[in-house]
Every structure is written in C-alpha cells, then in structure tokens.
Amino acid sequence: MILSRAALLEAIQNKEIIITPFDESLVGPCSIDFRLGNEFRVYRKTNRKTRLDDEFSYSKEYYHTRKLECGEALPLKPGQLVLGVTLEQLKLTDSLCAFIEGRSRFARSGLFVHVSSGLVQPGSNNHQVLEIFNASPNELELVPGTRICQLVFMGATGGAAYSGSFQNQTRP
C-alpha cells in the first residue's frame, strides 16, 4: 500500500522515515519531493569498451567529480548522463521501501531523473543517487536545490533490510 500524506507524516513523527534536512512543505498527497544536491559525477568519453558484468565498477578514468558553488548550474548536453545526489539524506526502517520518480515538469523537457534504479531498499540510510539523462535536443541546466524528484513510500512486509555496498552513500 502506498503511504498517503497523513501516513507519511505519521511515519516521519515515529522515525520510521528520517529525512535530513526535513521540510514539511515537500510532502505531497502520496509522495515527498527531494531536492538536487550540488555534487555530480560527470562522465568522460573514452574509446574503450566497457565490460558490464557482476564485477563491473567504473574507475576514475571514466569520470570526474564536480561540486557546484552557490548559484552555479551544471550544463547537461543532449544525450549526456551524469550522476547526482539528493540534498536530503533518507533513512528507512526495515518495514518501509520507496521508489524514486521523476517530476512531470522536468520529464516534459526531456529530463530523466533516474534511468533504471529507482528502488530504495528497506533499511537504507543514504543520499539517493540519481542517474540524470538529457533526452532533449536542447542543453539543460541542473540547479542545486531544485525539487528534482519525488519518492513514493510503501510497506515492506517480512522485515527485509538493505546492507549493500551503497549503504551510507553521500556522494554520486
């Protein structure tokens, strides 16, 4: 069952959902908006093949990290992919999970906020990493602090807990 605004606020009050920093104005009818942080992983074009298997991990030769100053925006060219993180850190109990969804206003401009990994596992405690892709024919600018995505929360029965390699992640 998807949690409504009242259920979300109750879960926040009961510390089943901990969002830092928390702004109640970001809570909608059945989701919570999260804002874009100021640090990005920007990929470099290489002429090398990249083997994708279970041991895959990008080395630093494929990207550089860019941290924006206050008021600065990150240009995103058509067809470009970057990783970003949410300003907010999210901590969930073992009985809740969430899904990251884009916002319609940006989707209509050709912005994909998460390419394929939208599940936030029960027990997660991290800033959400966003795979941000410009499918538009135009250059877009990413502005930190913008309400970039929304998270939809639901119960996870059976008490599952995430303990993977991205637990406590704070950077893209």
C-alpha positions in Angstrom: 0.0 0.0 0.0 1.3 3.5 -0.9 1.5 5.8 2.0 -0.7 9.0 1.9 0.4 12.4 3.3 -1.1 11.6 6.7 0.7 8.2 6.8 3.9 9.8 5.6 3.8 12.5 8.4 3.0 9.8 11.0 5.9 7.7 9.8 8.2 10.7 10.0 7.0 11.6 13.5 7.5 7.9 14.6 11.0 8.0 13.0 10.2 5.2 10.6 11.2 7.7 7.9 14.0 10.1 8.7 14.8 12.9 6.2 17.7 15.3 6.9 17.1 18.2 6.3 13.3 17.8 6.5 10.9 20.4 5.1 7.2 19.5 5.6 6.2 21.7 2.6 7.8 19.0 0.4 5.3 16.4 1.5 2.6 15.9 -1.2 -0.6 13.8 -1.3 1.3 10.5 -1.6 5.0 11.4 -2.1 7.8 13.5 -0.8 9.8 15.8 -3.1 13.6 15.6 -2.8 15.9 18.3 -3.9 19.0 18.2 -6.0 22.4 18.3 -4.2 25.4 20.2 -5.5 27.8 17.3 -6.3 27.9 15.4 -9.6 29.8 12.6 -11.3 30.4 13.7 -14.9 31.4 11.0 -17.3 34.2 11.4 -19.8 34.0 9.9 -23.3 36.6 7.2 -23.9 37.3 5.0 -26.9 37.4 1.9 -24.7 34.9 -0.9 -24.4 33.3 -1.2 -21.0 32.5 -4.7 -20.0 29.3 -4.9 -17.9 29.2 -7.9 -15.6 28.6 -8.6 -11.9 32.1 -7.3 -11.1 31.7 -4.1 -13.0 32.7 -0.8 -11.4 33.7 2.5 -13.1 37.2 3.6 -12.5 38.0 7.3 -12.1 39.4 7.4 -15.6 35.8 7.4 -16.8 34.5 10.4 -14.8 35.4 13.4 -12.8 33.5 14.8 -9.8 32.2 18.4 -9.9 30.9 20.3 -6.9 28.9 23.4 -7.7 29.1 26.6 -5.7 26.0 28.5 -4.6 24.1 29.9 -7.6 26.0 27.8 -10.1 24.3 25.4 -12.5 25.6 22.3 -14.3 25.0 22.3 -18.1 23.7 19.0 -19.4 24.1 18.5 -23.1 21.7 16.4 -25.3 22.4 12.7 -24.7 24.6 13.4 -21.7 24.4 11.3 -18.5 25.6 12.4 -15.1 25.1 11.1 -11.6 23.8 13.5 -8.9 22.6 13.0 -5.4 19.7 14.4 -3.4 20.3 17.2 -0.9 18.3 15.2 1.6 19.6 12.0 3.3 16.9 9.3 3.8 16.9 6.7 6.5 14.2 4.0 6.4 13.2 1.3 8.9 13.2 -2.4 7.7 9.4 -2.2 7.2 9.4 0.5 4.5 10.8 0.9 1.0 10.4 3.7 -1.6 10.5 4.3 -5.3 12.2 7.4 -6.9 10.0 9.0 -9.6 10.8 12.0 -11.8 8.6 15.1 -11.8 6.4 15.8 -14.8 7.5 19.3 -15.3 11.1 18.1 -16.0 10.1 15.0 -17.9 8.3 17.2 -20.4 11.6 18.9 -21.0 13.3 15.6 -21.8 15.0 15.1 -18.4 15.2 11.6 -17.0 15.9 11.8 -13.3 16.6 8.1 -12.7 17.4 5.9 -15.6 16.7 2.5 -14.1 17.5 2.1 -10.4 14.5 3.7 -8.7 14.1 1.3 -5.7 15.2 2.5 -2.3 15.6 -0.7 -0.2 14.2 -1.2 3.3 16.8 -0.1 6.0 18.6 2.2 3.6 20.4 5.2 5.0 21.9 7.4 2.4 21.5 10.3 -0.1 19.7 9.0 -3.1 21.9 8.7 -6.2 20.2 9.9 -9.4 21.1 8.8 -12.9 20.2 12.0 -14.7 20.0 11.9 -18.5 19.1 14.6 -21.0 16.9 13.1 -23.7 16.1 16.6 -25.1 17.6 18.1 -28.2 18.5 21.1 -26.1 21.1 21.8 -23.4 19.5 21.8 -20.0 20.9 23.3 -16.7 20.7 21.4 -13.4 20.3 23.8 -10.5 21.1 22.5 -6.9 18.2 22.9 -4.5 15.6 22.3 -7.2 12.8 19.8 -6.3 14.2 17.3 -8.8 12.3 14.1 -7.9 9.7 12.6 -5.6 9.8 9.4 -3.5 6.7 7.2 -3.1 6.8 5.1 0.0 5.2 1.7 0.8 5.4 -1.0 3.4 7.8 -3.9 3.0 6.4 -6.9 4.9 8.7 -9.5 6.5 11.4 -7.2 7.8 13.9 -7.1 5.0 17.0 -4.9 5.5 19.5 -3.5 3.0 23.2 -3.9 3.8 24.7 -3.5 0.3 27.8 -1.5 -0.8 25.9 1.7 -1.2 24.6 1.9 2.4 25.5 5.3 3.9 26.4 6.8 0.5 26.6 10.6 0.4 28.3 11.2 -3.0 27.4 10.3 -6.5 
